[in-house]
Each structure stands twice: as structure tokens, then as C-alpha cells.
């Protein structure tokens, strides 16, 4: 008997987020840069999001693409992020990548940590 778990739902990158990643990659002079999103333990709600730019992929990365921009997420993080939307927001507080995560039962006020 095979115990294959179903694949995690896709993670979507909004047009705004894709434009911002492309602008950051261009400013760095490295169009191969991708947005990496990882979940780690910590933060005020239990788990926290971590964003970085990366030009290499790992063996366990899932890749999602929009307008030629790639978002990479390791498989462990993807279990907590499946079905999420990654946006880039500019408002009075500042500018930041925002995760709308349907798996989160609660999140902190600043939106950088969550619980399931």
C-alpha cells in the first residue's frame, strides 16, 4: 500500500509581488534572483515567515512562477503555506511582502507570524 499524501495546493504570487521581485533582482544586477519564502518556528504566534532573495534552488524546493518571476518554497514550509497568496503592499506603515495564508488559524498584528 502506498501512503502518498496529496500535493500541497499551489502558492500564488500577485502581479504586485512579481513586479517588486523583478525590480529587486534588476537593482541587484542579477535577473536570476528568486523570492524564497520559508517558515520557521518562532515569532509571537508560533511560526514566522522569512523572505529572502536567492539565485539557487535546493532539491526539495517547489517553484511557483508569475510573469517570469519565481517564488521558491521548501517542501516543509509548503505544508504550512499551501493555498497562500503572496502580495507586495505599499501603505502608510511601509512596504512589505504580505502572506494571506488559509492554513493560519491566527496571526500576530504585524502579519509576520502565525499559528495553525
C-alpha positions as CSV (number, residue, x, y, z in Angstrom):
1,X,0.0,0.0,0.0
2,X,1.4,3.4,-1.0
3,X,1.0,6.2,1.5
4,X,1.2,9.1,-0.8
5,X,0.0,12.4,0.6
6,X,-1.7,14.7,-1.9
7,X,0.4,17.5,-3.2
8,X,0.1,20.8,-1.3
9,X,-2.1,23.4,-3.1
10,X,-0.2,26.0,-5.2
11,X,1.0,29.3,-3.8
12,X,0.2,32.3,-5.8
13,X,2.4,35.4,-6.4
14,X,0.4,38.5,-7.2
15,X,1.3,40.8,-10.0
16,X,2.5,43.4,-7.5
17,X,4.8,40.9,-5.8
18,X,6.2,39.7,-9.1
19,X,6.9,43.3,-10.2
20,X,8.7,44.0,-6.9
21,X,10.9,40.9,-7.1
22,X,11.8,41.8,-10.7
23,X,12.7,45.3,-9.6
24,X,14.8,44.0,-6.7
25,X,16.6,41.5,-9.0
26,X,17.3,44.2,-11.5
27,X,18.6,46.6,-8.9
28,X,21.0,43.8,-7.7
29,X,22.1,43.2,-11.3
30,X,21.1,39.5,-11.1
31,X,18.0,38.6,-13.0
32,X,18.3,35.0,-11.8
33,X,17.2,36.1,-8.3
34,X,14.1,34.4,-7.0
35,X,11.9,35.2,-4.0
36,X,12.4,32.5,-1.3
37,X,9.7,32.1,1.3
38,X,10.4,29.9,4.3
39,X,8.5,29.2,7.6
40,X,10.4,28.7,10.8
41,X,9.4,28.3,14.4
42,X,9.2,31.4,16.5
43,X,7.5,34.8,16.4
44,X,4.8,35.8,18.7
45,X,2.3,33.4,17.2
46,X,4.3,30.2,16.8
47,X,5.6,30.2,13.2
48,X,7.1,33.1,11.3
49,X,7.6,33.9,7.6
50,X,11.0,34.6,6.2
51,X,11.7,36.2,2.9
52,X,15.0,36.4,1.0
53,X,16.3,36.6,-2.5
54,X,18.1,33.6,-3.8
55,X,19.7,32.6,-7.1
56,X,19.9,28.9,-6.4
57,X,17.4,26.2,-5.8
58,X,17.5,23.2,-3.4
59,X,16.5,19.7,-4.2
60,X,13.3,20.0,-2.1
61,X,12.1,23.3,-3.4
62,X,8.7,23.8,-5.0
63,X,8.7,26.6,-7.7
64,X,5.8,28.9,-8.5
65,X,6.0,31.4,-11.3
66,X,4.3,34.6,-12.3
67,X,5.3,36.9,-15.2
68,X,8.8,35.3,-15.4
69,X,9.4,35.7,-11.6
70,X,10.0,32.7,-9.5
71,X,8.9,32.0,-5.9
72,X,10.6,29.1,-4.2
73,X,9.5,27.3,-1.1
74,X,11.0,24.3,0.6
75,X,8.6,21.3,1.0
76,X,8.4,21.5,4.8
77,X,7.3,25.2,4.6
78,X,5.0,24.4,1.7
79,X,3.0,22.1,4.0
80,X,2.1,25.2,6.0
81,X,1.8,27.6,3.1
82,X,-0.3,25.6,0.5
83,X,-3.0,27.8,-1.0
84,X,-1.5,31.0,0.2
85,X,-1.2,34.2,-1.8
86,X,2.0,36.4,-1.6
87,X,1.4,40.1,-2.3
88,X,3.6,43.2,-2.1
89,X,1.8,46.0,-0.3
90,X,2.7,49.7,0.0
91,X,0.8,51.7,2.6
92,X,1.3,54.3,5.3
93,X,3.1,51.7,7.6
94,X,5.6,50.9,4.8
95,X,6.1,48.4,2.1
96,X,6.3,44.7,2.6
97,X,5.5,41.3,1.3
98,X,2.2,40.1,2.8
99,X,1.2,36.4,3.1
100,X,-2.5,35.6,3.0
101,X,-2.4,32.0,4.4
102,X,-5.6,30.0,4.6
103,X,-3.9,27.5,6.9
104,X,-3.3,30.0,9.6
105,X,-5.8,30.0,12.5
106,X,-4.4,33.2,13.9
107,X,-1.7,35.7,13.2
108,X,0.1,38.5,15.0
109,X,-0.7,42.1,14.5
110,X,2.2,42.8,12.2
111,X,1.4,39.8,10.0
112,X,4.9,38.2,10.2
113,X,4.0,35.3,12.4
114,X,1.0,32.9,12.6
115,X,-0.3,29.7,14.3
116,X,-2.1,26.7,12.8
